[in-house]
Amino acid sequence: MRFLLIEDNADLARSVRERLEMDGHAVDHAASLSEADDHLAVAPYDLILLDITLPDGDGRGFLQRQRARKADTPVIVLTARSAVSDRVDTLDLGADDYLTKPFDFAELEARCRAVLRRRGGTVTNLQSYADLVFDPMGGFVCVAGENRDLRNRELRLLEVLLSAPGRILSKDQLCDRLFSLSEPVSDNAIEVYIARLRKKLEGSTARIETVRGLGYRLTGG
């Protein structure tokens, strides 16, 4: 998944980013609302982590503008404000969840998973396609009853492909989902991860097809 973290505390932002990237997510960091707007203008995001008190404005105003524009990207608010009225007001403005600082990173990860599950209309981490059973949080895919361990980037690549089976996804679209704006990406990076994932799916009726000149798609065999 690709996250946008809007947080002006550099130490906290670095810690959150490192923790989420360890899980294989691509994380872009904005230290202000204007930086966040710049990121949103050029990249799609699966989840936004939003601080309230920022150098150039109130995060709640940003949230309100997002929802007024019908932008439905899930938003988890991160703030030191713990009053019930603050939580209620923020949720009423359109936040999907609310986490009070200081927070435990394991809880942050769990809340991210829960919000993304709800947005996807599921109540479990498991995803099924053809003879695959995929657990993005457990870090494995089951191929015809056999567990295959996946590395972080392989996990996220399979997650992206499973989100739109049969749809052709270009290299640029896959890069947008797998890498943050600050990460150096070689021309053949996607080809490398596609090759690794194909090897992990050997024996499955699900296949990653190359559509020459266009990209890749997941089919059910």
C-alpha positions as a Markdown table, in Angstrom:
| # | Residue | x | y | z |
|---|---|---|---|---|
| 1 | Met | 0.0 | 0.0 | 0.0 |
| 2 | Arg | 1.0 | 3.6 | -0.5 |
| 3 | Phe | 0.6 | 5.9 | 2.4 |
| 4 | Leu | 0.9 | 9.7 | 2.8 |
| 5 | Leu | 2.1 | 10.8 | 6.3 |
| 6 | Ile | 1.3 | 14.4 | 7.1 |
| 7 | Glu | 3.3 | 15.2 | 10.3 |
| 8 | Asp | 5.6 | 18.1 | 11.2 |
| 9 | Asn | 7.5 | 16.3 | 14.0 |
| 10 | Ala | 10.6 | 15.1 | 12.1 |
| 11 | Asp | 11.5 | 12.4 | 14.7 |
| 12 | Leu | 8.0 | 10.9 | 14.9 |
| 13 | Ala | 7.6 | 11.1 | 11.1 |
| 14 | Arg | 10.9 | 9.2 | 10.6 |
| 15 | Ser | 9.9 | 6.5 | 13.1 |
| 16 | Val | 6.5 | 6.0 | 11.6 |
| 17 | Arg | 7.8 | 5.9 | 8.1 |
| 18 | Glu | 10.5 | 3.4 | 9.0 |
| 19 | Arg | 8.0 | 1.1 | 10.8 |
| 20 | Leu | 5.5 | 1.1 | 7.9 |
| 21 | Glu | 8.2 | 0.6 | 5.3 |
| 22 | Met | 9.4 | -2.4 | 7.2 |
| 23 | Asp | 6.0 | -3.8 | 6.5 |
| 24 | Gly | 6.6 | -3.2 | 2.8 |
| 25 | His | 4.4 | -0.1 | 2.4 |
| 26 | Ala | 5.5 | 2.9 | 0.4 |
| 27 | Val | 5.3 | 6.0 | 2.6 |
| 28 | Asp | 5.6 | 9.7 | 1.4 |
| 29 | His | 6.1 | 12.3 | 4.1 |
| 30 | Ala | 4.7 | 15.8 | 4.1 |
| 31 | Ala | 5.7 | 18.2 | 6.9 |
| 32 | Ser | 3.0 | 20.7 | 6.0 |
| 33 | Leu | -0.5 | 20.9 | 4.4 |
| 34 | Ser | 1.0 | 22.6 | 1.3 |
| 35 | Glu | 3.5 | 19.7 | 0.9 |
| 36 | Ala | 0.6 | 17.3 | 1.3 |
| 37 | Asp | -1.3 | 19.0 | -1.5 |
| 38 | Asp | 1.7 | 18.8 | -3.7 |
| 39 | His | 2.0 | 15.0 | -3.1 |
| 40 | Leu | -1.7 | 14.5 | -3.7 |
| 41 | Ala | -1.5 | 16.3 | -7.0 |
| 42 | Val | 0.9 | 13.8 | -8.4 |
| 43 | Ala | 0.3 | 10.4 | -6.7 |
| 44 | Pro | -2.6 | 8.2 | -5.6 |
| 45 | Tyr | -2.7 | 7.0 | -2.0 |
| 46 | Asp | -4.4 | 4.1 | -0.2 |
| 47 | Leu | -4.3 | 5.8 | 3.2 |
| 48 | Ile | -3.5 | 9.2 | 4.8 |
| 49 | Leu | -2.1 | 9.6 | 8.3 |
| 50 | Leu | -2.9 | 13.1 | 9.3 |
| 51 | Asp | -1.6 | 15.3 | 12.2 |
| 52 | Ile | -3.9 | 18.1 | 13.4 |
| 53 | Thr | -1.5 | 20.9 | 14.4 |
| 54 | Leu | 0.6 | 21.8 | 11.4 |
| 55 | Pro | 2.8 | 24.8 | 10.5 |
| 56 | Asp | 0.5 | 26.1 | 7.9 |
| 57 | Gly | -2.9 | 25.2 | 9.2 |
| 58 | Asp | -5.3 | 22.8 | 11.0 |
| 59 | Gly | -5.4 | 19.2 | 9.8 |
| 60 | Arg | -9.2 | 19.2 | 10.4 |
| 61 | Gly | -9.6 | 21.9 | 7.7 |
| 62 | Phe | -7.5 | 19.7 | 5.3 |
| 63 | Leu | -9.8 | 16.8 | 6.1 |
| 64 | Gln | -12.9 | 18.8 | 5.6 |
| 65 | Arg | -11.7 | 20.0 | 2.2 |
| 66 | Gln | -10.8 | 16.5 | 1.1 |
| 67 | Arg | -14.3 | 15.3 | 1.9 |
| 68 | Ala | -15.9 | 18.3 | 0.3 |
| 69 | Arg | -14.1 | 17.4 | -2.9 |
| 70 | Lys | -15.5 | 13.8 | -2.6 |
| 71 | Ala | -12.0 | 12.4 | -2.1 |
| 72 | Asp | -12.6 | 9.1 | -0.3 |
| 73 | Thr | -9.0 | 8.1 | 0.6 |
| 74 | Pro | -9.2 | 6.8 | 4.2 |
| 75 | Val | -7.7 | 9.1 | 6.8 |
| 76 | Ile | -6.4 | 8.2 | 10.3 |
| 77 | Val | -5.9 | 11.3 | 12.5 |
| 78 | Leu | -2.8 | 11.3 | 14.7 |
| 79 | Thr | -3.0 | 13.9 | 17.5 |
| 80 | Ala | -2.1 | 14.7 | 21.1 |
| 81 | Arg | -5.7 | 16.0 | 21.7 |
| 82 | Ser | -7.5 | 13.3 | 23.7 |
| 83 | Ala | -10.8 | 15.0 | 24.7 |
| 84 | Val | -13.9 | 13.1 | 23.6 |
| 85 | Ser | -15.3 | 16.2 | 21.9 |
| 86 | Asp | -12.1 | 16.4 | 19.7 |
| 87 | Arg | -12.5 | 12.8 | 18.7 |
| 88 | Val | -16.2 | 13.1 | 17.9 |
| 89 | Asp | -15.7 | 16.3 | 15.9 |
| 90 | Thr | -12.9 | 14.8 | 13.9 |
| 91 | Leu | -14.8 | 11.6 | 13.1 |
| 92 | Asp | -17.8 | 13.7 | 12.1 |
| 93 | Leu | -15.6 | 15.6 | 9.7 |
| 94 | Gly | -14.9 | 12.4 | 7.8 |
| 95 | Ala | -11.9 | 10.8 | 9.6 |
| 96 | Asp | -11.9 | 7.0 | 9.4 |
| 97 | Asp | -10.1 | 6.6 | 12.8 |
| 98 | Tyr | -8.4 | 8.6 | 15.5 |
| 99 | Leu | -5.2 | 7.7 | 17.4 |
| 100 | Thr | -3.9 | 9.7 | 20.3 |
| 101 | Lys | -0.2 | 10.5 | 20.7 |
| 102 | Pro | 1.9 | 9.0 | 22.1 |
| 103 | Phe | 0.8 | 5.7 | 20.5 |
| 104 | Asp | 2.2 | 2.2 | 20.2 |
| 105 | Phe | 3.4 | 1.4 | 16.6 |
| 106 | Ala | 1.7 | -2.0 | 16.8 |
| 107 | Glu | -1.6 | -0.3 | 17.4 |
| 108 | Leu | -1.0 | 2.1 | 14.5 |
| 109 | Glu | -0.3 | -0.9 | 12.2 |
| 110 | Ala | -3.4 | -2.7 | 13.5 |
| 111 | Arg | -5.6 | 0.4 | 12.9 |
| 112 | Cys | -4.2 | 0.8 | 9.4 |
| 113 | Arg | -5.1 | -2.8 | 8.6 |
| 114 | Ala | -8.6 | -2.3 | 10.1 |
| 115 | Val | -9.3 | 0.8 | 8.1 |
| 116 | Leu | -8.1 | -0.7 | 4.9 |
| 117 | Arg | -10.2 | -3.8 | 5.5 |
| 118 | Arg | -13.3 | -1.8 | 6.1 |
| 119 | Arg | -12.7 | 0.3 | 3.0 |
| 120 | Gly | -12.3 | -2.9 | 1.0 |
| 121 | Gly | -15.6 | -4.3 | 2.5 |
| 122 | Thr | -13.9 | -7.2 | 4.3 |
| 123 | Val | -13.7 | -8.3 | 7.9 |
| 124 | Thr | -10.6 | -10.6 | 7.4 |
| 125 | Asn | -7.1 | -10.2 | 6.1 |
| 126 | Leu | -7.4 | -13.3 | 3.9 |
| 127 | Gln | -8.0 | -12.8 | 0.2 |
| 128 | Ser | -8.8 | -15.6 | -2.3 |
| 129 | Tyr | -8.4 | -15.9 | -6.0 |
| 130 | Ala | -8.3 | -19.0 | -8.2 |
| 131 | Asp | -6.3 | -21.5 | -6.0 |
| 132 | Leu | -4.6 | -18.8 | -4.0 |
| 133 | Val | -5.3 | -17.8 | -0.5 |
| 134 | Phe | -3.4 | -14.7 | 0.4 |
| 135 | Asp | -2.7 | -13.2 | 3.8 |
| 136 | Pro | -1.0 | -9.8 | 3.4 |
| 137 | Met | -0.5 | -9.3 | 7.1 |
| 138 | Gly | 0.8 | -12.9 | 7.8 |
| 139 | Gly | 3.3 | -12.6 | 5.0 |
| 140 | Phe | 2.4 | -15.6 | 2.9 |
| 141 | Val | 0.3 | -16.9 | 0.0 |
| 142 | Cys | -1.1 | -20.4 | 0.0 |
| 143 | Val | -0.9 | -22.1 | -3.4 |
| 144 | Ala | -3.1 | -25.1 | -3.8 |
| 145 | Gly | -2.7 | -25.8 | -0.1 |
| 146 | Glu | 1.0 | -25.1 | 0.2 |
| 147 | Asn | 2.3 | -22.0 | 2.0 |
| 148 | Arg | 4.8 | -19.8 | 0.2 |
| 149 | Asp | 6.6 | -17.1 | 2.2 |
| 150 | Leu | 6.8 | -13.7 | 0.5 |
| 151 | Arg | 9.1 | -10.8 | 1.0 |
| 152 | Asn | 7.6 | -7.4 | 1.7 |
| 153 | Arg | 7.7 | -5.9 | -1.8 |
| 154 | Glu | 6.4 | -9.2 | -3.2 |
| 155 | Leu | 3.5 | -9.1 | -0.7 |
| 156 | Arg | 2.6 | -5.6 | -1.8 |
| 157 | Leu | 2.9 | -6.4 | -5.5 |
| 158 | Leu | 0.6 | -9.4 | -5.1 |
| 159 | Glu | -1.8 | -7.2 | -3.1 |
| 160 | Val | -2.0 | -4.7 | -5.9 |
| 161 | Leu | -2.5 | -7.3 | -8.6 |
| 162 | Leu | -5.2 | -9.0 | -6.5 |
| 163 | Ser | -7.0 | -5.7 | -6.1 |
| 164 | Ala | -7.8 | -5.7 | -9.8 |
| 165 | Pro | -7.6 | -9.2 | -11.3 |
| 166 | Gly | -7.8 | -9.3 | -15.1 |
| 167 | Arg | -7.0 | -5.6 | -15.3 |
| 168 | Ile | -3.8 | -4.5 | -17.1 |
| 169 | Leu | -1.5 | -2.5 | -14.8 |
| 170 | Ser | 1.4 | -0.6 | -16.4 |
| 171 | Lys | 4.9 | -0.4 | -14.9 |
| 172 | Asp | 4.2 | 3.2 | -13.9 |
| 173 | Gln | 1.1 | 2.3 | -12.1 |
| 174 | Leu | 2.8 | -0.5 | -10.2 |
| 175 | Cys | 5.7 | 1.8 | -9.3 |
| 176 | Asp | 3.3 | 4.4 | -7.9 |
| 177 | Arg | 1.8 | 1.7 | -5.6 |
| 178 | Leu | 5.1 | 0.1 | -4.5 |
| 179 | Phe | 7.6 | 2.9 | -4.2 |
| 180 | Ser | 7.5 | 6.3 | -2.4 |
| 181 | Leu | 8.5 | 9.4 | -4.3 |
| 182 | Ser | 11.9 | 9.6 | -2.5 |
| 183 | Glu | 12.9 | 6.0 | -3.4 |
| 184 | Pro | 15.3 | 5.5 | -6.3 |
| 185 | Val | 13.7 | 3.1 | -8.8 |
| 186 | Ser | 15.6 | 1.4 | -11.6 |
| 187 | Asp | 14.0 | 0.9 | -15.0 |
| 188 | Asn | 13.8 | -2.9 | -14.5 |
| 189 | Ala | 12.7 | -2.9 | -10.8 |
| 190 | Ile | 9.1 | -4.0 | -11.6 |
| 191 | Glu | 10.4 | -6.7 | -13.9 |
| 192 | Val | 12.6 | -8.1 | -11.1 |
| 193 | Tyr | 9.7 | -8.2 | -8.6 |
| 194 | Ile | 7.4 | -9.7 | -11.2 |
| 195 | Ala | 9.9 | -12.5 | -11.8 |
| 196 | Arg | 10.3 | -13.1 | -8.1 |
| 197 | Leu | 6.6 | -13.3 | -7.5 |
| 198 | Arg | 6.0 | -15.6 | -10.5 |
| 199 | Lys | 8.5 | -18.0 | -9.0 |
| 200 | Lys | 6.6 | -17.9 | -5.7 |
| 201 | Leu | 3.3 | -18.7 | -7.5 |
| 202 | Glu | 4.7 | -21.6 | -9.5 |
| 203 | Gly | 2.1 | -24.4 | -9.6 |
| 204 | Ser | -0.8 | -22.1 | -9.2 |
| 205 | Thr | -3.7 | -21.7 | -11.8 |
| 206 | Ala | -3.3 | -18.0 | -11.2 |
| 207 | Arg | -0.8 | -16.4 | -13.5 |
| 208 | Ile | 0.8 | -13.0 | -14.0 |
| 209 | Glu | 0.6 | -12.3 | -17.7 |
| 210 | Thr | 2.8 | -9.8 | -19.5 |
| 211 | Val | 0.8 | -7.7 | -22.0 |
| 212 | Arg | 3.5 | -6.5 | -24.4 |
| 213 | Gly | 3.8 | -2.7 | -24.4 |
| 214 | Leu | 1.1 | -2.2 | -21.8 |
| 215 | Gly | 2.0 | -4.0 | -18.5 |
| 216 | Tyr | 0.9 | -6.9 | -16.4 |
| 217 | Arg | -2.3 | -8.6 | -15.3 |
| 218 | Leu | -3.3 | -11.4 | -13.0 |
| 219 | Thr | -5.5 | -14.1 | -14.5 |
| 220 | Gly | -7.1 | -17.2 | -13.1 |
| 221 | Gly | -5.6 | -19.6 | -15.5 |
